[in-house]
Amino acid sequence: MAIQRLNHAVLYVSDLTRSVAFYTDVLGFRVKTDLGRAAFLHAAGSTNDHDLGLFEVGAGAGPSQAGRTTVGLYHLAWEVDTLAELQRIGAALSTAGSLVGATDHTTTKALYGRDPDGIEFEVCWLLPADLLDTVDPDQAMALRPLDLDGEIGRYGPDTKGGVGISSPVPA
């Protein structure tokens, strides 16, 4: 199976209106279709029919225990084109009280957030392919605190990231 990319994700949420507001207001998704108890959202710049499906299960649903007491998905990661966009999203997540982490994986600069139901996600910028040879392969997925201002100083705010490329290709 030669996977090229994630086409879309579907999440169960307790309150559809609240979740749609979060994903549109904070992350910039647009509502493509709202069916009342389900909505399909489209990310700006995406060529997918939809990128996120939200299905309401109601207020009685308990929070996900994935990774705490049950198996399940930890998070999805969405790529952005530039470090300036990553910085903008970081500010929006922070304002919403949803930013829960920021990590420098050397080749990937990542922010972590939680939606209103506590579902975690990642928003990341990937080092461009032409810069991968500057990375020590043993450090390609190292975990360090992210200094986003420092990374912007190093790579520039508008440098296009390496779409789908997050580690050096072995020689």
Secondary structure, DSSP 4 states (H G I P E B T S, - for coil): --------EEEEES-HHHHHHHHHHTT--EEEEE-SSEEEEE-TT--SS-SEEEEE--TTPPPP-BTTTB-----EEEE-S-HHHHHHHHHHHHHTT-EEEEEE-SSEEEEEEE-TT--EEEEEEE--GGGGGGS-GGGTT--EE--HHHHHHHH-TTPPP-TT--SPPP-
